[in-house]
Amino acid sequence: MKRFTKTTGLITLFALSQYALALPNDIEKPLEIQADEASFDQNTGQAIYKGNVFVKQGSIEIQAQYLKVTSDPTTQRFSSLEASGKPAKFSQQIDWSGNIVISKGNEIHYATDESKLEIIGDGYLSRMQNSISADYILYMIQDGTFTAEKKDQGRVTMTLKPQAAKAK
C-alpha cells in the first residue's frame, strides 16, 4: 500500500511537472530572518532563532516558533533550514504566473542544495489547487515530485484538480 501511495503521487505530479519549476533566483537572494531571539556560532555556521520566526528569501517564506539555519562557515552558503512549530509553514512561488506551493507541518526541513522539502507530523502540501495530507511528505521543489506516507494511524489523503481538456 505504501508503494502504491508513493507511485500514485509521483505519477500525478509528473503529469503536472511542466508547471513545477520554482523561481530560479530565490536561492540567490539574501536570507532575511526576524525572531524574538537569535544566536549565531561563526565557527560551526549554525544560527538558532526562537519565537515568532519569519524568514524571507526571494519568494520563499517560512513561519515557525524555532528555526536552525546551517551554513558552510567558509563560504557562508546556506545548506539547510530546520523549522518547527504548531504548525511551521513554508511557501514559495513556483512559476512566473504566480502559482504558489504552500505547506505546513510540525517540522519542516529545507535542504537548499538539493531543493528538497521534508514535512514531518501533520503534514500538508498544496500546489496549483492539488493537495496532500500525510504524516510525512518529501517534496522535490525543482521537479515538483513528492512521496507521502502516513506513519501513524490513518492514510494519505490527496485532492487532485482535473486537468482541462486541450482544444483541438
PAVOFI-36632 format. One record per residue (C-alpha): residue in one letter; chain; y, x negated, z; residue number from 1. Coordinates in Angstrom, 2 decimals. Example, Ala and Ser with C-alpha at 12.3 -4.5 7.8 and 13.67 -1.06 7.14 Angstrom:
2
[atom "a","A",[-4.50,-12.30,7.80],1] [atom "s","A",[-1.06,-13.67,7.14],2] 
This chain:
168
[atom "m","A",[0.00,0.00,0.00],1] [atom "k","A",[2.38,-2.84,0.86],2] [atom "r","A",[1.76,-4.44,-2.55],3] [atom "f","A",[2.38,-1.09,-4.29],4] [atom "t","A",[5.71,-0.70,-2.47],5] [atom "k","A",[6.83,-4.22,-3.42],6] [atom "t","A",[5.72,-3.79,-7.02],7] [atom "t","A",[7.42,-0.42,-7.36],8] [atom "g","A",[10.68,-1.83,-6.01],9] [atom "l","A",[10.56,-4.83,-8.32],10] [atom "i","A",[9.80,-2.72,-11.39],11] [atom "t","A",[12.53,-0.25,-10.55],12] [atom "l","A",[15.19,-2.86,-10.04],13] [atom "f","A",[14.00,-4.89,-13.02],14] [atom "a","A",[14.87,-1.88,-15.15],15] [atom "l","A",[18.31,-1.85,-13.56],16] [atom "s","A",[18.79,-5.64,-13.58],17] [atom "q","A",[21.01,-5.58,-16.63],18] [atom "y","A",[23.71,-4.40,-14.22],19] [atom "a","A",[22.77,-6.69,-11.35],20] [atom "l","A",[24.81,-9.86,-11.54],21] [atom "a","A",[27.16,-10.48,-8.66],22] [atom "l","A",[30.65,-11.70,-9.41],23] [atom "p","A",[30.18,-15.35,-10.34],24] [atom "n","A",[33.13,-16.77,-8.42],25] [atom "d","A",[32.52,-15.15,-5.00],26] [atom "i","A",[30.71,-18.22,-3.67],27] [atom "e","A",[33.60,-20.47,-4.75],28] [atom "k","A",[36.16,-18.51,-2.73],29] [atom "p","A",[37.19,-19.56,0.78],30] [atom "l","A",[35.26,-18.05,3.69],31] [atom "e","A",[37.73,-16.10,5.83],32] [atom "i","A",[36.46,-15.10,9.29],33] [atom "q","A",[38.03,-13.07,12.09],34] [atom "a","A",[36.40,-12.60,15.52],35] [atom "d","A",[37.14,-12.22,19.22],36] [atom "e","A",[35.62,-15.66,19.96],37] [atom "a","A",[34.82,-18.72,17.84],38] [atom "s","A",[33.26,-22.14,18.31],39] [atom "f","A",[32.51,-24.92,15.81],40] [atom "d","A",[30.47,-28.12,16.02],41] [atom "q","A",[31.55,-30.57,13.30],42] [atom "n","A",[28.50,-32.78,13.90],43] [atom "t","A",[25.96,-30.04,13.12],44] [atom "g","A",[28.11,-27.92,10.80],45] [atom "q","A",[27.42,-24.77,12.82],46] [atom "a","A",[30.04,-22.23,13.76],47] [atom "i","A",[29.45,-19.27,16.08],48] [atom "y","A",[31.61,-16.14,16.07],49] [atom "k","A",[31.33,-13.30,18.58],50] [atom "g","A",[32.85,-9.84,18.93],51] [atom "n","A",[34.18,-7.68,16.10],52] [atom "v","A",[33.36,-10.28,13.45],53] [atom "f","A",[34.77,-9.68,9.98],54] [atom "v","A",[34.03,-12.02,7.06],55] [atom "k","A",[35.51,-12.01,3.58],56] [atom "q","A",[34.57,-14.33,0.71],57] [atom "g","A",[35.76,-13.05,-2.66],58] [atom "s","A",[34.31,-9.53,-2.93],59] [atom "i","A",[31.75,-10.22,-0.17],60] [atom "e","A",[32.42,-8.57,3.20],61] [atom "i","A",[30.35,-8.87,6.38],62] [atom "q","A",[30.88,-7.00,9.65],63] [atom "a","A",[28.90,-7.88,12.77],64] [atom "q","A",[29.04,-8.49,16.51],65] [atom "y","A",[27.61,-12.01,16.18],66] [atom "l","A",[27.71,-14.49,13.29],67] [atom "k","A",[26.33,-18.00,12.89],68] [atom "v","A",[27.59,-19.97,9.89],69] [atom "t","A",[25.68,-23.09,8.89],70] [atom "s","A",[27.20,-25.66,6.55],71] [atom "d","A",[26.47,-29.20,5.46],72] [atom "p","A",[28.59,-31.48,7.70],73] [atom "t","A",[29.23,-33.98,4.89],74] [atom "t","A",[30.02,-31.60,2.01],75] [atom "q","A",[31.26,-28.70,4.18],76] [atom "r","A",[29.42,-26.35,1.78],77] [atom "f","A",[28.18,-23.14,3.42],78] [atom "s","A",[24.39,-22.74,3.27],79] [atom "s","A",[23.72,-19.66,5.40],80] [atom "l","A",[25.29,-16.88,7.40],81] [atom "e","A",[23.27,-15.02,10.03],82] [atom "a","A",[24.84,-11.81,11.31],83] [atom "s","A",[23.63,-9.36,13.93],84] [atom "g","A",[24.93,-6.09,15.28],85] [atom "k","A",[24.03,-2.44,15.60],86] [atom "p","A",[24.35,-2.49,12.65],87] [atom "a","A",[25.51,-5.63,10.88],88] [atom "k","A",[26.91,-4.78,7.42],89] [atom "f","A",[27.12,-6.66,4.11],90] [atom "s","A",[28.78,-5.53,0.89],91] [atom "q","A",[29.54,-7.20,-2.43],92] [atom "q","A",[30.94,-6.10,-5.76],93] [atom "i","A",[28.15,-6.72,-8.29],94] [atom "d","A",[29.95,-6.33,-11.60],95] [atom "w","A",[33.39,-6.07,-13.17],96] [atom "s","A",[33.07,-2.26,-13.33],97] [atom "g","A",[33.49,-2.06,-9.56],98] [atom "n","A",[29.86,-1.30,-8.62],99] [atom "i","A",[29.11,-2.41,-5.05],100] [atom "v","A",[25.92,-3.22,-3.16],101] [atom "i","A",[26.10,-2.01,0.45],102] [atom "s","A",[23.58,-2.98,3.11],103] [atom "k","A",[23.16,-2.76,6.83],104] [atom "g","A",[20.59,-3.67,9.45],105] [atom "n","A",[20.18,-5.11,12.92],106] [atom "e","A",[20.19,-8.61,11.40],107] [atom "i","A",[21.43,-9.87,8.04],108] [atom "h","A",[20.59,-13.37,6.83],109] [atom "y","A",[22.53,-14.51,3.77],110] [atom "a","A",[21.34,-17.76,2.14],111] [atom "t","A",[24.27,-18.68,-0.10],112] [atom "d","A",[22.47,-21.40,-2.12],113] [atom "e","A",[19.65,-19.02,-3.04],114] [atom "s","A",[21.80,-15.87,-3.33],115] [atom "k","A",[19.26,-14.25,-1.02],116] [atom "l","A",[19.96,-11.47,1.47],117] [atom "e","A",[17.44,-10.54,4.17],118] [atom "i","A",[17.98,-7.31,6.09],119] [atom "i","A",[15.90,-7.04,9.25],120] [atom "g","A",[15.50,-3.99,11.51],121] [atom "d","A",[16.68,-0.54,10.45],122] [atom "g","A",[17.45,-1.92,7.02],123] [atom "y","A",[19.33,0.00,4.35],124] [atom "l","A",[20.48,-1.10,0.90],125] [atom "s","A",[22.41,0.96,-1.66],126] [atom "r","A",[23.13,-0.21,-5.18],127] [atom "m","A",[24.51,1.87,-8.05],128] [atom "q","A",[23.50,5.21,-6.41],129] [atom "n","A",[19.98,3.92,-5.72],130] [atom "s","A",[19.00,3.26,-2.11],131] [atom "i","A",[16.17,1.94,0.01],132] [atom "s","A",[15.44,2.06,3.75],133] [atom "a","A",[12.88,-0.19,5.46],134] [atom "d","A",[12.39,-2.42,8.48],135] [atom "y","A",[12.64,-5.48,6.22],136] [atom "i","A",[14.40,-5.82,2.85],137] [atom "l","A",[14.66,-9.04,0.84],138] [atom "y","A",[17.32,-8.70,-1.86],139] [atom "m","A",[17.89,-11.36,-4.52],140] [atom "i","A",[21.56,-10.93,-5.34],141] [atom "q","A",[21.72,-12.72,-8.71],142] [atom "d","A",[18.94,-10.77,-10.42],143] [atom "g","A",[19.09,-7.52,-8.41],144] [atom "t","A",[15.43,-7.52,-7.36],145] [atom "f","A",[14.08,-6.72,-3.91],146] [atom "t","A",[10.98,-6.33,-1.83],147] [atom "a","A",[10.79,-3.98,1.13],148] [atom "e","A",[8.37,-3.48,3.99],149] [atom "k","A",[8.06,-1.08,6.88],150] [atom "k","A",[6.78,-3.40,9.60],151] [atom "d","A",[6.57,-0.85,12.43],152] [atom "q","A",[5.77,2.85,12.09],153] [atom "g","A",[6.84,4.85,9.09],154] [atom "r","A",[7.25,3.99,5.45],155] [atom "v","A",[9.64,2.51,2.93],156] [atom "t","A",[11.97,5.19,1.57],157] [atom "m","A",[13.63,4.93,-1.84],158] [atom "t","A",[16.06,7.20,-3.67],159] [atom "l","A",[16.48,6.45,-7.37],160] [atom "k","A",[19.05,7.92,-9.71],161] [atom "p","A",[17.57,8.77,-13.12],162] [atom "q","A",[19.00,6.73,-15.97],163] [atom "a","A",[20.99,8.64,-18.56],164] [atom "a","A",[19.32,9.12,-21.90],165] [atom "k","A",[20.65,6.86,-24.65],166] [atom "a","A",[22.36,8.57,-27.56],167] [atom "k","A",[20.55,8.13,-30.87],168] 
